[in-house]
Amino acid sequence: MTQNTATIYDVANEAQVSPATVSRVLNEPSKVNAEKRDKVLAAIASLHFVPKAAAVANARQSYKKIGVIAPFFTQPSFMQRLRGISNVLSGHHYEIVVYSIESQEEMLEYIDMLTGSRRVDGLIVLCLKLTDMMLSKLRESGISVCFVESNMEGFDSVVIDNESGGKLAAEFLFNKGYRRPGFVGESSNKTYAVPATEERLRGFTGFFAKHGISIMTEHTWLGEFTDQKVDEGISRLLSQKVLPDCILASSDLIAIRVMKLAKINGIQIPEDIALVGFDNLDFTEYLNLTTVSQELDESGRTAAELILDRQKDPDRTARKVHIQLRIVERATTGTKTGSKNITGGLI
C-alpha cells in the first residue's frame, strides 16, 4: 500500500483499533494508552500514512510551523530564548507551536505525535535530555531538529557549557579576592531536563578546589524550586555564624531571593557577601546584579537560523554552535582588599 492510498481506516485495521483511536493518537496522544499508541504508530509507519492536513501541507512543501519543546515554560529564561526564536522565524512567516513538558512520559507522547503526524517543519528542543529511542524516531522522521543547551551527536546543536559558566564565575570572584565561596540553586530533579544547576556547581567548586579552597557544606544549598523552599534554604545559609564572602546563584531568579533575604537579615551586598547570578535576564540590569550571561536571545536566534538553514539543505553535516559565556559585572560584586589575586599580587 502506498502513501497516496493509505487512509485512517487502513491504519485502524492494521493496528486493530477504531478510527477514532487513530485520530486521538494523531491529535491527543496522551489520551491513548501506550500499547495502543505504539500499535497505531507502527501501522502509520508501515503504511506510510500521511494525515489529510499533512498531505495538503506536503503539497505546499511546507507546514510553515516550527515546534518548540521545553520544560520550565513559565520561566523568564525560556521566554527570552523564545523571543530570539520568534525574531528570526517571524520574518520568514513561520508559526511557532510551543509544547511544554512536565514528565518523561509526556515528552515521549509529543515525540510520537510529531514524528507520527509530521505537523511541523522543524523542532527546537530546549534544555531536554532525550532517550536513544526518541533520538532514533527524530532521525527517521526527517524533521529538522536543533537542540539548545544539549550537545546531541548527529543533530544541530546550540551548546551552552554550564560547567564552564560555573568556572567563569569562580575565577571572577577569586580574582576579586573572595576566598569563602557559597552556592545556592534549584536541584535538577527532573530526569528529562539538562542538569544545569549541578553542572554549574561542578565548575564553580572545581575552580576553587584547584586553588586549595573547599566550599563548606553549610555554604551550599540545593533544593526544590518553590518560593518557600528557596527562602528556607537561603535563610538557613544566611543565619550561620560564619558566612560565605561570595555566592554564586544557579539562576538570576535565585539571586534576587538572596538579595531580598540578605536585606531582611541585615547583610549588605556586596560589602558582606558578593553575589553573582546566572542567565542575564532583562531585569538584572535594573537590579544592578552581576551575572553570567548565557546570551539567551542569541541562542534562540541561532537555533532558529540553524533550523531554517537545514530546511534549505536537509543533507548537510550537523553543526554545533558554542555560545560564549561572559560575566556582566554590576553592583553586587566588589573587590575584597587584602587578598592575593590569581597571579599572587595584592588587590
N, C-alpha and C positions, 0 to 999 in steps of 0.2 A: 504494500500500500504506500502511495507516495504522499508527500507533503501537501499536494494540491487536492487530494481526495479524502484524507482523514478528517473525520468530524468528531464532535464531542461525544456523539453516540458510539462511534467506533472505540474511542478511548474508554468509555464506560463499559463497553462489552469486553474489551481486552482486560481491564482491571477488575471486572466483575463487581462493579458498583453502579449506582444510579447516575444519570447525567447531572443531577443536582449536586452530587458529591464531587464530581469533576469540577463543576462550576465553583464550589466552595474552595477546593484546593487552589484554583487559579486566582480567587479573589479574597478569600479569608482562610488561609491555611491553618491558622491557629485553632479554628473550629472543627478541624478534622483530625481524628486520632492518627498517630504516627504510622501505624500499619497500613491503613487505607491510603494515607497521603503518599507513602512510598510506592504503593501499587499503582496509583494514578500517575505519579511522576515517571515511573518506569514505563508505563504504557504510552505516555506522551513522547518519551524519548524513542521508544521502539517504533512508533507510528509516524514520527516526525510531525506531530500535530502542532499547528500554529493557530491560536485563537483568532476569531474573526477580526477583532480590533487590531491585533498584532499583524495579521495579514495585510490589512489596509495600510498600516504603518510601514510594513516592509515594501509595499508598492511605492511608497513615498521615499523609500530608502532611509528613513529616519523617524524616530518617535518624537524627537525634539524634547526629550526628557532625560535628566541626569538624576540618579538617585544618590542620596547622601545617607549613609547608615552609621549610627554612632550611639554610644551611651552618653549619659550626662547631658541630655538635650537642653536642659534649662540653664546650664552653667554659662556665664559670660564668655569663657574661653571658646566654647562651641559657637556662640553667636558671632564672635569676631572672625573665626575661621569661615563661618558660613557667609559672612559679609564679603570676605575676599573671594570666595567661590562665586557668589552672586555677581560681583563686579565684573567678572570675566564672562560668565555664561549669559548674563542679561544682554550683553552686546551682541551675542550670537542668537538671541531669541530662543534660548532653551528654558524649559520649565524645570524647577528644582523640586524633587519629591523627597521629603525627609522621613526616614524610618528610625524611630527611637527604640533602642534595645535595652531591655531590663533583665534578660536572662539568656543563658546559653541556648535553651530550647527555642526561645523567640528568635534568636539570631539565625538558627538553622531554618526555622519556618520562613523567614524572609529570604534567605539564600535560595531555598527551594522554590519559593514563589517567583522570585526574579529570574532565576535560571530556567524555570519551567515555562513561564509565560512570556519571557523576553519583552517586558513592558517598558524598559528603559534602554537608552543608547549606551550609557556608561554608569559606573558606580564608584563613588568616592567613599572609602572606608576609613572612618576616623577613630583612632585610638583603640582598635579592637584586635584581639588575637583570634584568628580563625583556625579551625582544625584542618588536618590534611584532607579530610573528606570534603569540607567546604571549599577549600582551595581548588581541589580537583573539579568540583562542579562549576566553579567560576571559570577555570581554564577551558573546560569543554563547552561552555555556553557561548563563547565568542564575544561576551560583553566586555567593553573596555573597562578596566578596573585600575584604580590608583589608591594605594594605601598612604595614610598620613600618620606619622609617628611610629609606624611599624616598617621594618625592612624585610619585605617578602620577596624571596627569590623567584624570578620569572615574571614579576609584576612591576609596573611603575610604582615608585615609592617616593614620598617626601619624608626624609628621615630627620627625626628630632633625637639627638643624643642626650637623653635626660641625665645620664651619669656624668657626662662632660659638663652639663649645666650645674650639677652639684659641686663638681670640682672647681668650676669657674667662680662660683660664689665663695667657696672656701679660700681660694687663692686671693681673691679680692679682699676678704676680711683679714686674712693673715697679713697681707701687705699693709693693711691699715693698723696693724699692731694688736689685733684681738687674738687671745690665746685660750679662752674658756668658751668653746663653741656649744651651741644648743641647736636643736632641730625640732620642729613641730609640723605635723602633717596628717592628712587623712589616709587611713590604711587602704591599700588597694586590695579589697577583699572580694572583688568580682573576678572570677577566673577567666572571663571572656574579654576583660579590658587590659590594656597595657599597664603594667605595674609602675607607673611613672614616679610615684612617691618613693618607693623603695629604691629605684634606680638613682634618683636624685640624692637620697640619703647615702647610698653606697659611694657615690662620687665625692660627697661632702666629707664623710668620715675617712675615706681613703686618702684624701689630700692631707688632712691633719695628721693622720697616722704616720705618713711618710716624714712628717716633721716632729715626730715624737709626742704628739698630742692625742690623747684619747678623749672621746666625748663621754662624759659621765652619763650613766644610765638615767639618773634623775633629771638630766638636762635634755632628754629625748622623749617626745610623746608622739605616738601614732595611734589613731583611733577612728571611730565611726564619724562620718561627716554629717553630724546634725548640730544645730546651734548649742544644744545642751551639752552634748558630749565634748564638743570642741572647747566650749567655755570651761567645763570642768577640768579637762586635761591641761589647758593653758594656765588656769588659775592655780592648780597644784604646782606646776613648774615655777610660777612666779612667786609662790608663797614660801619658797625654800630660803634657808638662811644664806647659803652661798648660791648666787645667781650666775648664770652664764653671762659673759660680757658681750655676746653676739648671738643672734638666732637667724637661721635660715628657715623660712616657712615654705612648705611644698607648693603653695599657691598664693596669689595675691589675696584671695578671699580669706585664707587662714591668717595672713599677715595683718589684715585690718582687725581681726579679732584680737590678735596680740596687742595691737596699738590701743584698742579700746580697754582691754583688761589691764594693761600696764598703767594707763592713766588712772583707772579705778584704784589700783594698788599703790599709787604714788611713785611709780617707777618712770623715770624720764628716758625718752628715746630721742637721740642716741647717747645721751650723757651716761646713763646707767647700762643700757643694753642697745647695741646696734641691731638693726633689723633689715633683712633682705627678703623680698617676696620672690615669686616666680610666675611669669606669664607676660607682664607688662600690659595689663588690661587698661582700657581707656581711662578709668577713674584714678589710676595710680598717679598720674601727673598732678591731679588736683589735691591728692593726699600727700604729695611730695615723698612717695615711697620709693626707696631704692629697690630695684628688682632685676631679675634675669629675664631679658626679653627673648621669647622664642618666636618672635615675628609671626604672630597668629594670622594676620591678614595676608601676609606674603605666602605663608604655607598654604592657605586656602586658594589664593590666586594660582600658585604653582601647580597645585593638584588639578584645578580646572583646566589649565593650559595643557597639562600632560594628557588629560582625557580628550580634549579637542584634537590634539596632535595625533593621538592614536586613532581617532575617528578617520583622519586623513590617511594614515599609514598603519593599518592593523598589524602588519607583519614585522614592524621594526623591532629592534632589540629593546628590552625593558630598560628604562632609565631610572637612576636614583639621584635625587637632588638633596643634598645635605644643607639644612638651614643653619646658618651661622648664628650661634647664641652669643649674646653680649650683655654686659652689665650696664644698666641705666642708673647712674648714680644720682641720688637726690638727698633729701634732708634726714632720712632715718639712719644714715651711717655717717660717722665722722672719722677722725684719726685719733687713735689712742696713743698718747705720748708716753715716752719712757720705754718703749718696746723696740725690739730689733725687727727690721723688715726681712724679706726673704734673702736679701744679699748680705745681711749681717750688720748693716748700718743702723744707727739710732734714728727713730722717727721723731 
